[in-house]
């Protein structure tokens, strides 16, 4: 197969007689096909691909046909049927109207955009074209990647709305519990005879003691080495208790 490119500059029919005869003689000598194409306009590219595939397919089938085993395997897969006419009703081919009219695209095509924005190799189809958003006007909106020297994606949480709703529900629950406690403590003295001020004071003491216990436990936990030295007074007291 001989491919003649650059037909957008000079077509094969417009060549000199000598050049045409040389090319046709070369194709006849090698039993090759002459196909014209242009990378600039795109004419003939599909014909070149199709012809190359057909030649390759014919070559492979010929090679397989030379092998008796492969030829037998191919023939065993083929089944030729001759359908019989069922009746005399004429059934014309049905072509939908949408196929007859064709698909009409409004606006420039991708080929037109490619030529407008630098040609092949420089133009790329923007990925925003495939975005499916609620509003089509949002497709090409710019969003910040960095803000105040920090990467925005580091602070992006896809579950932020769900977590916010959970926090708000928890806050509302705590507020309701606090309101219920205040309602129970509205009376100056409850049924057990405990005054509200005494109850608040006792609650404060319990919470403070609890905090102290937590701090002591944390300090003991973080203490790696414990001193084994004891004071002399502690030793004397210990011996006196034992009667020594």
N, CA and C of each residue as an Amber inpcrd file, in Angstrom:
protein
   732
   0.8540000  -1.1860000   0.0000000   0.0000000   0.0000000   0.0000000
   0.8920000   1.2380000   0.0000000   0.6680000   2.1250000  -0.9350000
   1.4200000   3.3770000  -1.0430000   0.4690000   4.5200000  -0.6980000
   0.8580000   5.2990000   0.3030000   0.0320000   6.3970000   0.7850000
   0.6120000   7.7070000   0.2750000  -0.1980000   8.4910000  -0.3890000
   0.1960000   9.7980000  -0.9100000  -0.3670000  10.8720000   0.0290000
   0.5130000  11.5010000   0.7820000   0.0850000  12.5190000   1.7330000
   0.2180000  13.9140000   1.1200000  -0.1230000  14.8960000   1.9010000
  -0.0340000  16.3070000   1.5010000  -0.9310000  16.6310000   0.3080000
  -2.0630000  15.9470000   0.1950000  -2.9480000  16.2710000  -0.9320000
  -3.6360000  17.6120000  -0.7170000  -3.5540000  18.1690000   0.5340000
  -4.1050000  19.5120000   0.7370000  -3.2450000  20.5650000   0.0490000
  -1.9560000  20.2270000  -0.2150000  -1.0830000  21.1600000  -0.9310000
  -1.1310000  20.9200000  -2.4420000  -0.9000000  19.6610000  -2.8190000
  -0.9480000  19.3000000  -4.2360000  -1.6640000  17.9710000  -4.3560000
  -2.7090000  17.9150000  -5.1810000  -3.4310000  16.6750000  -5.3870000
  -2.7140000  15.8150000  -6.4130000  -2.9880000  14.5240000  -6.3430000
  -2.3220000  13.5850000  -7.2440000  -2.6930000  13.8680000  -8.7030000
  -3.9190000  14.2920000  -8.9220000  -4.3450000  14.5750000 -10.2970000
  -3.6430000  15.7940000 -10.8740000  -3.1290000  16.6820000 -10.0060000
  -2.4770000  17.9100000 -10.4830000  -0.9780000  17.7540000 -10.6670000
  -0.4220000  16.5700000 -10.4270000   1.0130000  16.3580000 -10.6020000
   1.3860000  16.3370000 -12.0840000   2.6820000  16.4680000 -12.3170000
   3.1660000  16.3800000 -13.6870000   2.9830000  14.9550000 -14.2160000
   2.9210000  14.8660000 -15.5220000   2.6600000  13.5670000 -16.1450000
   3.7640000  12.5760000 -15.8260000   5.0210000  13.0340000 -15.7950000
   6.1430000  12.1480000 -15.5120000   6.0720000  11.6260000 -14.0830000
   5.7840000  12.5030000 -13.1200000   5.7090000  12.0900000 -11.7210000
   4.5730000  11.0970000 -11.5120000   3.4370000  11.3590000 -12.1640000
   2.3110000  10.4500000 -12.0380000   2.6310000   9.0740000 -12.6150000
   3.2890000   9.0600000 -13.7410000   3.6160000   7.7710000 -14.3690000
   4.6080000   6.9850000 -13.5180000   5.5650000   7.6750000 -12.8680000
   6.5350000   6.9850000 -12.0040000   5.8430000   6.3640000 -10.7920000
   4.9260000   7.1090000 -10.1860000   4.2210000   6.6020000  -9.0060000
   3.3220000   5.4370000  -9.3850000   2.6040000   5.5560000 -10.5030000
   1.7240000   4.4670000 -10.9310000   2.5300000   3.2360000 -11.3210000
   3.7050000   3.4400000 -11.9170000   4.5410000   2.3030000 -12.2590000
   5.0750000   1.5990000 -11.0260000   5.4320000   2.3800000 -10.0050000
   5.9090000   1.7860000  -8.7550000   4.8120000   0.9680000  -8.0840000
   3.5760000   1.4840000  -8.0930000   2.4700000   0.7560000  -7.4790000
   2.1590000  -0.5210000  -8.2690000   2.2410000  -0.4560000  -9.6140000
   1.9630000  -1.6380000 -10.4340000   3.0400000  -2.6900000 -10.2650000
   4.2840000  -2.2380000 -10.1280000   5.4040000  -3.1690000  -9.9750000
   5.2860000  -3.9740000  -8.6800000   4.8870000  -3.3330000  -7.6130000
   4.7930000  -4.0090000  -6.3150000   3.3690000  -4.4500000  -5.9780000
   2.4670000  -4.3090000  -6.9330000   1.0650000  -4.7210000  -6.7290000
   0.4910000  -4.0550000  -5.4660000   0.6660000  -2.7490000  -5.3870000
   0.2530000  -1.9900000  -4.1940000  -0.9190000  -1.0880000  -4.5460000
  -1.6410000  -0.7030000  -3.5000000  -2.7580000   0.2220000  -3.6580000
  -2.2510000   1.6520000  -3.4900000  -2.8540000   2.5590000  -4.2430000
  -2.5510000   3.9910000  -4.1170000  -3.7000000   4.6620000  -3.3620000
  -3.3830000   5.2600000  -2.2320000  -4.4080000   5.9330000  -1.4280000
  -3.9060000   7.3260000  -1.0980000  -4.7800000   8.3000000  -1.2300000
  -4.4340000   9.6900000  -0.9510000  -5.0160000  10.1050000   0.4050000
  -4.2610000  10.9480000   1.1210000  -4.7270000  11.4110000   2.4330000
  -4.0510000  12.7270000   2.7720000  -4.5990000  13.3730000   3.8120000
  -4.0340000  14.6330000   4.2920000  -4.2150000  14.6910000   5.8110000
  -3.1170000  14.9230000   6.5230000  -3.2060000  15.0890000   7.9790000
  -3.8220000  16.4240000   8.3620000  -3.6900000  17.4080000   7.4880000
  -4.1970000  18.7320000   7.7990000  -5.7180000  18.7860000   7.7150000
  -6.2700000  18.3080000   6.6070000  -7.7200000  18.3320000   6.4290000
  -8.4100000  17.0830000   6.9540000  -7.6430000  15.9850000   7.1090000
  -8.2300000  14.7380000   7.6020000  -8.8390000  13.8730000   6.5180000
  -8.7380000  14.2830000   5.2620000  -9.3060000  13.4940000   4.1700000
  -8.4620000  12.2440000   3.9340000  -9.1390000  11.1200000   3.7810000
  -8.4570000   9.8790000   3.4220000  -7.8380000   9.1080000   4.5700000
  -7.8490000   9.6550000   5.7930000  -7.2320000   8.9420000   6.9280000
  -7.9990000   7.6600000   7.2340000  -9.3240000   7.7520000   7.2420000
 -10.1370000   6.5640000   7.5120000  -9.9470000   5.5120000   6.4150000
  -9.7770000   5.9460000   5.1500000  -9.5720000   4.9890000   4.0550000
  -8.2480000   4.2450000   4.2170000  -7.2250000   4.9520000   4.6700000
  -5.9210000   4.3110000   4.8780000  -6.0140000   3.2610000   5.9770000
  -6.6730000   3.5970000   7.0800000  -6.8130000   2.6420000   8.1850000
  -7.6070000   1.4130000   7.7440000  -8.7170000   1.6510000   7.0470000
  -9.5690000   0.5420000   6.6260000  -8.8390000  -0.3700000   5.6450000
  -8.1350000   0.2240000   4.6850000  -7.4400000  -0.5900000   3.6840000
  -6.3090000  -1.3890000   4.3250000  -5.5740000  -0.7780000   5.2650000
  -4.4920000  -1.4940000   5.9460000  -5.0360000  -2.6660000   6.7570000
  -6.1640000  -2.4760000   7.4150000  -6.7800000  -3.5680000   8.1870000
  -7.2560000  -4.6840000   7.2670000  -7.8220000  -4.3230000   6.1230000
  -8.3010000  -5.3480000   5.1850000  -7.1410000  -6.1740000   4.6300000
  -6.0410000  -5.5020000   4.2780000  -4.8770000  -6.2180000   3.7490000
  -4.3050000  -7.1630000   4.7950000  -4.2030000  -6.6730000   6.0450000
  -3.6740000  -7.5180000   7.1220000  -4.5880000  -8.7100000   7.3900000
  -5.9020000  -8.4800000   7.3450000  -6.8460000  -9.5750000   7.5710000
  -6.7510000 -10.6260000   6.4530000  -6.6620000 -10.1720000   5.2100000
  -6.5230000 -11.1140000   4.0950000  -5.2400000 -11.9240000   4.2040000
  -4.1730000 -11.2820000   4.6130000  -2.8910000 -11.9850000   4.7520000
  -2.9730000 -13.0560000   5.8380000  -3.5810000 -12.7170000   6.9630000
  -3.6770000 -13.6940000   8.0550000  -4.5740000 -14.8680000   7.6670000
  -5.6810000 -14.5880000   7.0080000  -6.5670000 -15.6750000   6.5800000
  -5.8860000 -16.5690000   5.5490000  -5.0970000 -15.9610000   4.6730000
  -4.3760000 -16.7650000   3.6760000  -3.3600000 -17.6750000   4.3440000
  -2.6510000 -17.1450000   5.3370000  -1.6620000 -17.9540000   6.0490000
  -2.3320000 -19.1040000   6.7980000  -3.4970000 -18.8280000   7.3890000
  -4.1960000 -19.8980000   8.0850000  -4.7630000 -20.9190000   7.1070000
  -5.1820000 -20.4500000   5.9120000  -5.7430000 -21.3640000   4.9330000
  -4.7220000 -22.3470000   4.3800000  -3.4440000 -21.9750000   4.4230000
  -2.3990000 -22.8770000   3.9330000  -2.1960000 -24.0640000   4.8620000
  -2.5250000 -23.9070000   6.1380000  -2.3960000 -24.9980000   7.1000000
  -3.6910000 -25.8210000   7.0830000  -3.6340000 -27.1150000   6.7460000
  -4.8780000 -27.9100000   6.6610000  -5.6540000 -27.9520000   7.9750000
  -4.9550000 -28.0360000   9.0890000  -5.6380000 -28.1130000  10.3700000
  -6.3910000 -26.8200000  10.6720000  -5.7160000 -25.6830000  10.4100000
  -6.3740000 -24.4050000  10.6580000  -7.5300000 -24.1770000   9.6880000
  -7.3390000 -24.6130000   8.4410000  -8.4210000 -24.4610000   7.4590000
  -9.6310000 -25.2850000   7.8590000  -9.3890000 -26.4980000   8.3430000
 -10.5000000 -27.3370000   8.7920000 -11.1930000 -26.7280000  10.0060000
 -10.3930000 -26.1310000  10.9180000 -10.9870000 -25.5010000  12.1020000
 -11.8410000 -24.3030000  11.7070000 -11.4010000 -23.5490000  10.6820000
 -12.1910000 -22.4050000  10.2300000 -13.4800000 -22.8530000   9.5640000
 -13.4020000 -23.8650000   8.7320000 -14.5900000 -24.3260000   8.0290000
 -15.6130000 -24.9420000   8.9750000 -15.1340000 -25.5430000  10.0640000
 -16.0710000 -26.1420000  11.0200000 -16.8710000 -25.0760000  11.7580000
 -16.3660000 -23.8580000  11.7740000 -17.0790000 -22.7760000  12.4590000
 -18.0910000 -22.0770000  11.5450000 -17.9870000 -22.3170000  10.2560000
 -18.8700000 -21.6480000   9.2980000 -20.1080000 -22.4880000   9.0420000
 -21.2240000 -21.8200000   8.9130000 -22.4890000 -22.4920000   8.6010000
 -23.2660000 -21.6100000   7.6340000 -23.4240000 -22.0870000   6.4430000
 -24.0960000 -21.3150000   5.3920000 -25.5450000 -21.7970000   5.2830000
 -26.4610000 -20.8730000   5.3650000 -27.8870000 -21.1940000   5.2630000
 -28.5100000 -20.4010000   4.1220000 -29.4870000 -20.9570000   3.5070000
 -30.2380000 -20.2980000   2.4490000 -31.6890000 -20.1750000   2.9070000
 -32.0960000 -19.0200000   3.3930000 -33.4650000 -18.8810000   3.8940000
 -34.4850000 -19.0020000   2.7820000 -35.5720000 -19.6300000   3.1030000
 -36.6570000 -19.8050000   2.1400000 -37.6780000 -18.6830000   2.3050000
 -38.2770000 -18.2990000   1.2090000 -39.2580000 -17.2310000   1.2410000
 -40.5190000 -17.6960000   1.9520000 -40.9510000 -16.9130000   2.9360000
 -42.0860000 -17.3270000   3.7540000 -43.4100000 -17.0020000   3.0870000
 -43.5230000 -15.8130000   2.4760000 -44.7570000 -15.3910000   1.8260000
 -44.4080000 -14.3950000   0.7360000 -45.4200000 -13.8130000   0.1340000
 -45.2120000 -12.8570000  -0.9560000 -45.3330000 -11.4060000  -0.5040000
 -45.3270000 -11.1800000   0.7970000 -45.4310000  -9.8100000   1.3090000
 -44.0730000  -9.1260000   1.1730000 -44.1090000  -7.9260000   0.6340000
 -42.8630000  -7.1720000   0.4680000 -42.5630000  -6.3990000   1.7490000
 -41.4210000  -6.6090000   2.2760000 -40.9840000  -5.9430000   3.5080000
 -39.8040000  -5.0370000   3.1800000 -40.1110000  -3.7610000   3.0390000
 -39.0770000  -2.7810000   2.6950000 -38.2310000  -2.4650000   3.9290000
 -36.9970000  -2.0590000   3.7330000 -36.1500000  -1.7000000   4.8850000
 -36.7090000  -0.4860000   5.6120000 -36.6980000  -0.5560000   6.9370000
 -37.2220000   0.5200000   7.7740000 -36.0620000   1.3450000   8.3140000
 -36.0140000   2.6000000   7.9180000 -34.9600000   3.5160000   8.3890000
 -35.6280000   4.5900000   9.2310000 -35.2730000   4.7350000  10.4910000
 -35.8980000   5.7570000  11.3480000 -35.6540000   7.1600000  10.7960000
 -36.5800000   8.0350000  11.1330000 -36.4550000   9.4240000  10.6640000
 -35.2310000  10.1140000  11.2630000 -34.8910000   9.7350000  12.5100000
 -33.7150000  10.3540000  13.1370000 -32.4370000  10.0150000  12.3820000
 -32.3760000   8.8140000  11.8100000 -31.2020000   8.4340000  11.0270000
 -31.1910000   9.1620000   9.6920000 -32.3810000   9.3240000   9.0960000
 -32.4320000  10.0350000   7.8110000 -32.0410000  11.4970000   7.9590000
 -32.5530000  12.1270000   9.0140000 -32.2200000  13.5450000   9.2210000
 -30.7900000  13.7240000   9.6940000 -30.2760000  12.7250000  10.4460000
 -28.9310000  12.8460000  10.9870000 -28.9460000  13.6510000  12.2740000
 -27.8530000  13.5680000  12.9880000 -27.7140000  14.3090000  14.2380000
 -27.2110000  15.7120000  13.9340000 -27.9770000  16.6960000  14.3320000
 -27.6090000  18.0870000  14.0830000 -26.9780000  18.6640000  15.3460000
 -25.7410000  19.0720000  15.2260000 -25.0140000  19.6510000  16.3550000
 -24.9590000  21.1560000  16.1920000 -25.3200000  21.8520000  17.2290000
 -25.2630000  23.3150000  17.1950000 -23.9160000  23.7680000  17.7300000
 -23.3790000  24.7970000  17.1260000 -22.0980000  25.3250000  17.5740000
 -20.9340000  24.6510000  16.8740000 -19.7240000  25.0730000  17.1960000
 -18.5390000  24.5170000  16.5240000 -18.2830000  23.0750000  16.9420000
 -17.7110000  22.3110000  16.0250000 -17.3440000  20.9330000  16.3200000
 -15.9760000  20.8920000  17.0050000 -15.5980000  19.7120000  17.4850000
 -14.2920000  19.5650000  18.1280000 -13.1710000  19.8430000  17.1260000
 -13.3870000  19.4690000  15.8620000 -12.3970000  19.7430000  14.8180000
 -12.2030000  21.2410000  14.6250000 -13.2930000  21.9870000  14.6430000
 -13.1930000  23.4440000  14.4990000 -12.4690000  24.0630000  15.6900000
 -12.7860000  23.5710000  16.8910000 -12.1150000  24.0940000  18.0850000
 -10.6250000  23.7790000  18.0660000 -10.2840000  22.6030000  17.5640000
  -8.8680000  22.2310000  17.4930000  -8.1000000  23.1830000  16.5880000
  -8.6680000  23.4990000  15.4270000  -7.9970000  24.4160000  14.5090000
  -7.9380000  25.8320000  15.0740000  -8.9420000  26.1920000  15.8810000
  -8.9860000  27.5560000  16.4330000  -7.9720000  27.7550000  17.5470000
  -7.7200000  26.6960000  18.3290000  -6.8530000  26.8340000  19.5040000
  -5.5270000  26.1090000  19.3360000  -4.8990000  26.2430000  18.1710000
  -3.5170000  25.7920000  18.0340000  -3.3080000  24.5330000  17.2510000
  -4.3470000  23.8350000  16.8540000  -4.1880000  22.6320000  16.0470000
  -3.8670000  21.4000000  16.8680000  -3.6040000  20.2950000  16.1460000
  -3.3290000  19.0200000  16.7950000  -2.0320000  19.0990000  17.5880000
  -2.0370000  18.5240000  18.7800000  -0.8640000  18.5630000  19.6500000
  -0.8910000  19.6820000  20.6550000  -1.5840000  20.7700000  20.3560000
  -1.6930000  21.8950000  21.2860000  -3.0740000  21.9900000  21.9280000
  -4.0730000  21.5210000  21.2130000  -5.4430000  21.6170000  21.7110000
  -5.8120000  20.3340000  22.4580000  -6.5460000  20.4830000  23.5350000
  -7.0570000  19.3320000  24.2690000  -8.5090000  19.6080000  24.6450000
  -9.2840000  18.5410000  24.7360000 -10.6900000  18.6890000  25.0970000
 -10.7760000  18.9190000  26.6030000 -11.3250000  20.0260000  27.0610000
 -11.3900000  20.2760000  28.5060000 -12.2720000  19.2580000  29.2150000
 -11.7900000  18.7760000  30.3460000 -12.5480000  17.7700000  31.1020000
 -13.8280000  18.3630000  31.6790000 -13.8900000  19.6780000  31.8080000
 -15.0960000  20.2940000  32.3500000 -16.3240000  20.0540000  31.4710000
 -16.0970000  19.7180000  30.2060000 -17.2210000  19.4660000  29.3070000
 -18.0610000  18.2830000  29.7750000 -17.4370000  17.3500000  30.5140000
 -18.1330000  16.1380000  30.9370000 -18.7040000  16.2480000  32.3570000
 -18.5500000  17.4040000  33.0030000 -19.1020000  17.5710000  34.3440000
 -20.6290000  17.5710000  34.2830000 -21.2560000  16.8960000  35.2240000
 -22.7100000  16.8710000  35.3300000 -23.0990000  17.5950000  36.6160000
 -23.4530000  18.8700000  36.4800000 -23.7640000  19.7150000  37.6240000
 -25.2220000  20.1550000  37.5630000 -25.6850000  20.6840000  38.6740000
 -27.0670000  21.1680000  38.7130000 -27.2570000  22.3560000  37.7720000
 -26.2370000  23.1830000  37.6650000 -26.2960000  24.3530000  36.7910000
 -25.1510000  24.2460000  35.7820000 -25.4700000  24.2990000  34.4860000
 -24.4520000  24.1660000  33.4520000 -23.4510000  25.3200000  33.4950000
 -23.8650000  26.4620000  34.0650000 -22.9590000  27.6150000  34.1200000
 -21.8240000  27.4120000  35.1070000 -21.8940000  26.3710000  35.9420000
 -20.8290000  26.1340000  36.9370000 -19.6610000  25.3400000  36.3720000
 -19.7510000  24.8640000  35.1510000 -18.7630000  23.9250000  34.6300000
 -17.3510000  24.4900000  34.6580000 -17.1900000  25.7180000  34.2250000
 -15.8520000  26.2900000  34.0710000 -15.5000000  27.2610000  35.2020000
 -16.1820000  27.1510000  36.3350000 -15.8400000  27.9890000  37.4770000
 -14.5020000  27.5550000  38.0570000 -13.6900000  28.5270000  38.4230000
 -12.3970000  28.2380000  39.0300000 -12.5650000  28.1270000  40.5480000
 -11.9660000  27.1060000  41.1250000 -12.0110000  26.9480000  42.5750000
 -10.5730000  26.9970000  43.0990000 -10.3640000  27.5540000  44.2780000
  -8.9900000  27.7580000  44.7760000  -8.3410000  26.4390000  45.1840000
  -7.1020000  26.2530000  44.7440000  -6.3280000  25.0890000  45.1800000
  -5.5150000  25.4110000  46.4300000  -5.0570000  26.6550000  46.5270000
  -4.3040000  27.0870000  47.6950000  -4.9270000  28.3680000  48.2260000
  -5.0190000  28.4620000  49.5520000  -5.5870000  29.6550000  50.1830000
  -4.7810000  29.9400000  51.4360000  -4.2180000  31.1650000  51.5010000
  -3.3790000  31.5850000  52.6230000  -2.2100000  30.6250000  52.8370000
  -1.6320000  30.1470000  51.7210000  -0.4790000  29.2760000  51.7930000
  -0.7750000  27.8440000  52.1790000  -2.0450000  27.4510000  52.2300000
  -2.4130000  26.0930000  52.6310000  -3.2120000  25.4320000  51.5140000
  -3.0320000  24.1230000  51.3960000  -3.7410000  23.3450000  50.3850000
  -5.1980000  23.1780000  50.8170000  -6.1180000  23.5770000  49.9540000
  -7.5400000  23.5110000  50.3020000  -7.9860000  22.0640000  50.5100000
  -7.4290000  21.1260000  49.7150000  -7.8440000  19.7400000  49.8080000
  -7.4720000  19.1110000  51.1490000  -6.4650000  19.6700000  51.8410000
  -6.1110000  19.1410000  53.1580000  -7.2090000  19.3920000  54.1790000
  -8.0460000  20.3850000  53.9220000  -9.1070000  20.7320000  54.8660000
 -10.4870000  20.3620000  54.3350000 -10.5110000  19.6090000  53.2390000
 -11.7970000  19.2070000  52.6660000 -12.2640000  17.9210000  53.3210000
 -13.4970000  17.9130000  53.7570000 -14.0820000  16.7390000  54.3980000
 -15.3980000  16.4380000  53.6900000 -15.4810000  15.3130000  52.9780000
 -16.7390000  15.0240000  52.2620000 -17.9210000  14.7870000  53.1830000
 -17.6590000  14.4130000  54.4510000 -18.7440000  14.1220000  55.3970000
 -18.9800000  15.2860000  56.3540000 -18.5640000  16.4900000  55.9640000
 -18.6420000  17.6050000  56.8980000 -20.0880000  17.9650000  57.2380000
 -20.9900000  17.8780000  56.2700000 -22.3870000  18.1980000  56.5420000
 -23.0050000  17.1770000  57.4900000 -22.6760000  15.9030000  57.2740000
 -23.2110000  14.8560000  58.1480000 -22.6960000  15.0270000  59.5670000
 -21.4110000  15.3410000  59.7130000 -20.8410000  15.5410000  61.0490000
 -21.4160000  16.7880000  61.7110000 -21.6130000  17.8280000  60.9250000
 -22.1820000  19.0550000  61.4810000 -23.5960000  18.8070000  61.9930000
 -24.3790000  18.0550000  61.2230000 -25.7370000  17.7400000  61.6770000
 -25.7160000  16.9110000  62.9570000 -24.7550000  15.9800000  63.0630000
 -24.6520000  15.1680000  64.2730000 -24.2720000  16.0270000  65.4730000
 -23.3600000  16.9840000  65.2700000 -22.9690000  17.8750000  66.3730000
 -24.1270000  18.7670000  66.8020000 -24.8550000  19.2650000  65.8230000
 -26.0040000  20.1080000  66.1680000 -27.0690000  19.3150000  66.9120000
 -27.2900000  18.0620000  66.5030000 -28.2650000  17.2230000  67.2110000
 -27.8000000  16.9360000  68.6350000 -26.4830000  16.6800000  68.8030000
 -25.9590000  16.4330000  70.1500000 -26.0660000  17.6780000  71.0170000
 -25.7820000  18.8440000  70.4220000 -25.8910000  20.0830000  71.1780000
 -27.3360000  20.3470000  71.6160000 -28.2610000  20.0960000  70.7020000
 -29.6680000  20.2830000  71.0510000 -30.0980000  19.3300000  72.1670000
 -29.5860000  18.0990000  72.1290000 -29.9120000  17.1300000  73.1630000
 -29.3690000  17.5620000  74.5190000 -28.1370000  18.0770000  74.5370000
 -27.5450000  18.5500000  75.7910000 -28.2960000  19.7590000  76.3350000
 -28.7050000  20.6510000  75.4370000 -29.4620000  21.8240000  75.8780000
 -30.7980000  21.4090000  76.4760000 -31.4420000  20.4070000  75.8820000
 -32.7080000  19.9230000  76.4370000 -32.5050000  19.2950000  77.8180000
 -31.4070000  18.5350000  77.9810000 -31.1220000  17.9260000  79.2780000
 -30.8500000  18.9910000  80.3260000 -30.1050000  20.0260000  79.9510000
 -29.8200000  21.1100000  80.8960000 -31.0980000  21.8510000  81.2730000
 -31.9750000  22.0530000  80.2790000 -33.2330000  22.7320000  80.5870000
 -34.0870000  21.8930000  81.5360000 -34.0800000  20.5520000  81.3240000
 -34.8450000  19.6820000  82.2260000 -34.2820000  19.7140000  83.6430000
 -32.9430000  19.7570000  83.7620000 -32.3330000  19.8310000  85.0900000
 -32.6860000  21.1420000  85.7750000 -32.6900000  22.2210000  85.0100000
 -33.0520000  23.5180000  85.6100000 -34.5080000  23.5310000  86.0640000
 -35.3650000  22.8430000  85.2750000 -36.7740000  22.7830000  85.6820000
 -36.9450000  22.0020000  86.9840000 -36.1370000  20.9350000  87.1390000
 -36.2390000  20.1430000  88.3640000 -35.6990000  20.8850000  89.5680000
 -34.7680000  21.7940000  89.3330000 -34.1300000  22.5130000  90.4410000
 -34.6840000  23.9160000  90.6100000 -35.8470000  24.1770000  90.0170000
 -36.4500000  25.5050000  90.1820000 -36.9020000  25.7280000  91.6230000
 -37.4060000  24.6670000  92.2280000 -37.8460000  24.8130000  93.6210000
 -36.6310000  25.0330000  94.5120000 -36.7840000  25.8480000  95.5150000
 -35.6700000  26.1610000  96.4300000 -35.2830000  24.9390000  97.2300000
 -36.2370000  24.0470000  97.4980000 -35.9610000  22.8550000  98.2930000
 -36.7670000  21.7100000  97.7030000 -36.0950000  20.5460000  97.4240000
 -36.7960000  19.4380000  96.8120000 -37.4530000  18.5620000  97.8530000
 -37.9690000  17.3940000  97.4280000 -38.7190000  16.5330000  98.3370000
 -37.8350000  15.9320000  99.4250000 -36.5180000  15.8170000  99.1970000
 -35.6140000  15.2490000 100.1900000 -35.1150000  16.2890000 101.1780000
 -35.5170000  17.5170000 101.0180000 -35.0940000  18.5650000 101.9380000
 -33.7330000  19.1470000 101.6150000 -33.2320000  18.9340000 100.3820000
 -31.9160000  19.4570000  99.9860000 -32.1360000  20.7570000  99.2280000
 -31.4370000  21.7850000  99.6590000 -31.5690000  23.0820000  99.0080000
 -30.7820000  23.0900000  97.6990000 -31.1700000  23.9660000  96.7780000
 -30.5190000  24.0540000  95.4720000 -29.0720000  24.4930000  95.5980000
 -28.7850000  25.4460000  96.4740000 -27.4050000  25.9140000  96.6350000
 -26.5060000  24.8120000  97.1630000 -27.0280000  24.0040000  98.1330000
 -26.2310000  22.9020000  98.6660000 -25.9690000  21.8370000  97.6060000
 -26.9710000  21.6060000  96.7710000 -26.8020000  20.6080000  95.7340000
 -25.7530000  21.0480000  94.7160000 -25.7660000  22.3060000  94.3010000
 -24.7790000  22.8120000  93.3620000 -23.3800000  22.7930000  93.9670000
 -23.2890000  23.1400000  95.2520000 -21.9860000  23.1340000  95.9140000
 -21.4280000  21.7080000  95.9950000 -22.2800000  20.7460000  96.3410000
 -21.8240000  19.3610000  96.4310000 -21.4100000  18.8310000  95.0560000
 -22.1660000  19.2120000  94.0320000 -21.8240000  18.7830000  92.6840000
 -20.4820000  19.3580000  92.2440000 -20.2200000  20.6000000  92.6160000
 -18.9460000  21.2270000  92.2720000 -17.7920000  20.5300000  92.9720000
 -17.9810000  20.1440000  94.2260000 -16.9210000  19.4550000  94.9580000
 -16.6340000  18.0830000  94.3470000 -17.6990000  17.3840000  93.9980000
 -17.5110000  16.0660000  93.4010000 -16.7460000  16.1750000  92.0860000
 -17.1060000  17.1630000  91.2720000 -16.4150000  17.3300000  89.9980000
 -14.9560000  17.7070000  90.1940000 -14.6800000  18.5580000  91.1730000
 -13.2860000  18.9420000  91.4310000 -12.4740000  17.7480000  91.9170000
 -13.0530000  16.9280000  92.8190000 -12.3450000  15.7350000  93.2920000
 -12.1080000  14.7550000  92.1420000 -13.0890000  14.6470000  91.2850000
 -12.9420000  13.7550000  90.1400000 -11.8160000  14.2300000  89.2200000
 -11.7230000  15.5280000  89.0140000 -10.6510000  16.0730000  88.1850000
  -9.2990000  15.8320000  88.8290000  -9.2270000  15.9540000  90.1630000
  -7.9610000  15.7100000  90.8630000  -7.5370000  14.2570000  90.7220000
  -8.4910000  13.3370000  90.8630000  -8.1770000  11.9190000  90.7070000
  -7.6450000  11.6240000  89.2960000  -8.2590000  12.2660000  88.3060000
  -7.7940000  12.0590000  86.9360000  -6.3680000  12.5720000  86.7440000
  -6.0780000  13.7400000  87.3210000  -4.7270000  14.2890000  87.1900000
  -3.7050000  13.4120000  87.8920000  -4.0470000  12.9190000  89.0860000
  -3.1250000  12.0430000  89.8050000  -2.8660000  10.7550000  89.0310000
  -3.9280000  10.2070000  88.4660000  -3.7660000   8.9830000  87.6830000
  -2.8890000   9.2290000  86.4530000  -3.0670000  10.3640000  85.8150000
  -2.2530000  10.6850000  84.6510000  -0.8010000  10.8950000  85.0400000
  -0.5710000  11.5310000  86.1800000   0.8010000  11.7470000  86.6350000
   1.4760000  10.4320000  86.9690000   0.7620000   9.5190000  87.6250000
   1.3430000   8.2250000  87.9580000   1.6250000   7.4070000  86.7000000
   0.7510000   7.5620000  85.7140000   0.9210000   6.8090000  84.4740000
   2.1400000   7.2810000  83.7070000   2.3720000   8.5920000  83.7220000
   3.5100000   9.1530000  82.9880000   4.8180000   9.0380000  83.7510000
   4.7450000   8.6600000  85.0130000   5.9570000   8.5520000  85.8190000
   6.6580000   7.2410000  85.4720000   7.8220000   7.3350000  84.9110000
   8.5220000   6.1420000  84.4460000   9.2890000   5.4570000  85.5780000
  10.0340000   6.2150000  86.3520000  10.8540000   5.6300000  87.4300000
  10.3580000   6.1350000  88.7770000  10.2000000   5.2460000  89.6780000
   9.7350000   5.6070000  91.0230000  10.8920000   5.5090000  92.0130000
  10.9720000   6.4690000  92.8620000  12.0510000   6.4820000  93.8580000
  11.7450000   5.4930000  94.9850000  12.7520000   4.6970000  95.3620000
  12.6130000   3.7200000  96.4380000  13.1760000   4.2230000  97.7680000
  13.6680000   5.4350000  97.7710000  14.2110000   5.9980000  99.0170000
  13.0790000   6.3750000  99.9630000  13.2600000   6.0950000 101.2410000
  12.2700000   6.4270000 102.2720000  12.9160000   7.2880000 103.3430000
  12.1070000   8.0900000 103.9860000  12.6020000   8.9600000 105.0440000
  12.8390000   8.1380000 106.3310000  13.7260000   8.6480000 107.1620000
  14.0240000   7.9760000 108.4270000  12.8220000   7.9940000 109.3540000
  12.0830000   9.0810000 109.3740000  10.9060000   9.1710000 110.2410000
   9.8460000   8.1440000 109.8470000   9.6880000   7.9260000 108.5070000
   8.7220000   6.9230000 108.0570000   9.1550000   5.5180000 108.4810000
  10.4630000   5.2600000 108.4460000  10.9620000   3.9580000 108.8650000
  10.7440000   3.7360000 110.3550000  11.0290000   4.7660000 111.1850000
  10.8240000   4.6510000 112.6300000   9.3610000   4.4170000 112.9570000
   8.4750000   5.1380000 112.2920000   7.0440000   4.9740000 112.5290000
   6.5940000   3.5640000 112.1590000   7.1470000   3.0590000 111.0580000
   6.7820000   1.7150000 110.6230000   7.2530000   0.6460000 111.6060000
   8.4650000   0.8390000 112.1700000   8.9800000  -0.1300000 113.1200000
   8.2320000  -0.0600000 114.4600000   7.8570000   1.1530000 114.8590000
   7.1140000   1.3070000 116.1160000   5.7550000   0.6230000 116.0400000
   5.1200000   0.6980000 114.8670000   3.8200000   0.0310000 114.7300000
   3.9640000  -1.4910000 114.8670000   5.0960000  -1.9950000 114.4740000
   5.3220000  -3.4280000 114.6050000   5.8940000  -3.8340000 115.9670000
   6.1140000  -2.8560000 116.8710000   6.6070000  -3.1440000 118.2000000
   8.0970000  -3.3770000 118.2830000   8.8110000  -2.8690000 117.3490000
  10.2790000  -3.0700000 117.3700000  10.9320000  -1.7970000 117.8950000
